[in-house]
Amino acid sequence: MTENREEIQKMRKRLCSLLLAVCLACTMLVIPASASGYNTAVQTALILGGLTSDQAANPETSLTRGQLAQLLVAFSPYRESVTSQGTTGTLFSDVNGSDALAPYIRIAVQQGWMSGYTDSSFRPDNTVTLEEACAAVLNLLGYDVTTLSGTFNDTATALGGMTLADNVEILDTTAEGVAGTIRPSRLAGVTLKGDDVRYYTTNEQGEIDRLILDDVTGDLWTYGVLDDVRNLVNIVDDSSDTTTTTDSLSSLADNVLPSTSEILYSIIDGSIVSTLWESLTSSPSSIISYLLNVASDNTSGVLSSVLGYLGKGANYVCYIDGENTTLQTSVKYPVIAGGIAVGKSASGTVKSMVQLMPVMVDQLGAASVKSGDTRYETADDMQVYLWYKGQYFPTTLSQINTEDYYLIGWYDNFGCTAGNKIRVLVAVQKD
């Protein structure tokens, strides 16, 4: 039994090294050259023949499809059979049997880790994309790439007709490369669509023991509150006539852009929900279109400046997890004020920003709130803020109530199957 455990541990280390080596070779992860994980991956790949010394010395060099095939075979039990493959025959229209990488490509294709194109080519010199590399590695590791859907039972011990293993590992992921472990109980009662599941594996008993999801929970986004949309005009345009542009943008802010207080009180009295917010948040990009339309009607000589300004980056002044934070972006995002969701890459770069949907809360519970007859679950890490005299102050749920405060809940509604949770709660003191 001990020997089996040791073999399993060795295999896991080898597979982890493969994953890291592929990511490094694809130059999708930034890892210091001194990192021990980097050295382990590269040394293992070198020993097994998956990387050349030149590739190891220059990890920033892109990996080709042919080189990926070599890397996959090197980390598999088939590496010993490379020399017995022979050099006769043509594998693909662009891969001769005598090519140095031909044996590796043949094995990778035969085992289903990679495939060619419909025009009978393999394109061995094409640079590998991250999605392509991950799919190949997961195929090698035995992950099932077929569609999986169904509903988790109330105890989160089964998905559809398949039982979850007692030690099941569930990973949620985003398109930006962020990943996080999910407790099975987080998914109790959730119905997954086919495209919610990236990959999964089963154990010898046919139970799901590993499950990789595609942004199902929404929990991997960063949530907070936008301090004030008018902060966006603090970035001076880099054109030669900066004074004119800045004055124009300030005029736009004063005459067109609503303040945070105006937005919050409009939500409280119901006017913004019925006349503006629903239409804006149904298509976030329409926020900018709306502001431009208003600008063209209410200002003179500003529209052209605004069009140029909107094509540039911005600094968003926010409160995230109670801390005042400035998010620098290369483009502007259609958010106004209040609750926002920020999508980041694994390195922390802002990749997207979405406005959360507001709802008036009239009942508070331990794990949920109610707005009229509608119940909303609250996120485990829901942030609570007090809006007072034009500023946000971090607070706690125990410090607020529905008798003394207007409560605005902000929930995610951008498509996460197990989302729609209140991520931020803002309290505004009643007069």
C-alpha positions, 0 to 999 in steps of 0.5 A: 500500500505504501509503495502504491501511495509513493507511486501515486505521489510521484505521478502527481508531481510529474503531472504537475510539472507537465502542467507548469512546463506547458504553461511556461512554454506557452508564456501565459504565466509570469513566474520568476526564474528563481521559483522552485516550481519553475526549476522543477518543471524545467528540469523534469521536462529536460530529463524526460526529453520534453524540452531542449536546453535552448527552450529551457534557457529561453522560456519566453519563446513560444511553443509550437504544436509539434513541440507540444506533442513532444512535451506531452509524450515525454511526460507519458508512458509512451516516451519509451516507444518513440524510437520504435515508431519508425520513419516511413509514411506521411502522417499529415500533408505537412508532416513527413515520417522522417521529420524529427517530431513525427514520432511524437506527433503520431503518438499524440494523435493516436492517443487522442491528446491532439488532432489535425485539421480537416485539410489533412494538415497538422500545422506543427510550426503554429504557435500553441494557444493556451486553450489548445495546450490545456485541452491537450494536457487534460486529455493526457491526464484523462479528463473527459471533455464530453458534455456534462450537465444536470442538477446537484442534489440538495446535499451536493453528493450527486450531479444528475445521475452521477455520484460525487466522490467523497474526496471530489475536487471542484475547481471554478475557472474564468476566461482570464485564467483565474481558478479557485476551489469550490466546496460541493455545498456551494453548488447544492441545488444548482443546475449546470448547463453543458457549457458550464463544465470544462472537464471532469474525471471519474474514479474506478467506481464511476464517481466524479472525482474532479470537476473543472467549471467555467465561471459557474459561481461568479465567486472569482470576480472581485466585487466592490463599490465605485466611489464616484463616476465623476472621478473618471474625468480626473484623467487628463487627455494626452492631446495637445489641447489638454486645458480645453479637453479637461474643461470640456470633460468637467463640464460633461461631469457637471451637466450630464453624469449623475453623482453617486448620491443622486444614483443611490437616492434615485434607486431608493425612490424607484425612479432610476430603476423604472426609467434608467437602470434596467435598460442600462444594465441589460446591455452594459455597453449602452451606458456610454451610448446613453451618456453620449446621447445626453451629452450631445443634447446638453453640451456644446462642443463636448461630444468630439472630446468625449469620443476621443476621451472614451477610447483611453484608459481610466482610473476607477476609484473604488472600495474593495473589501473595505479598502480604498483602491484605484484600478488603472485600466487601459480602456473605459468600462460602462459602469456608473456607480454603486456595486461593480464586479471586476474581472482580473487576470491571474497577474491582477490586471483588470480585464473587465468591469461590470455594473451590478444590479441594484435591488431595495432590501426590506428584510435581512436574514442570516444568509439571505435578504428579501425585496418584497416577495423575492429572496436573494442569497447573500455571498459568504463574503458580502461587503457592507458599506454605509453611504454618509455625506458623500462617502463610503464607510465600511461597516458590518451587517450587525451595525445596520437595519431596515428601520434606520437605513435604506438598504440597497443590495447589489447582485451579479446578473451577468450570466453565472449559473450559480451567481445572482448573489448579493455581493455588496450591501449599501446602507443610506441613513433615513432622514 
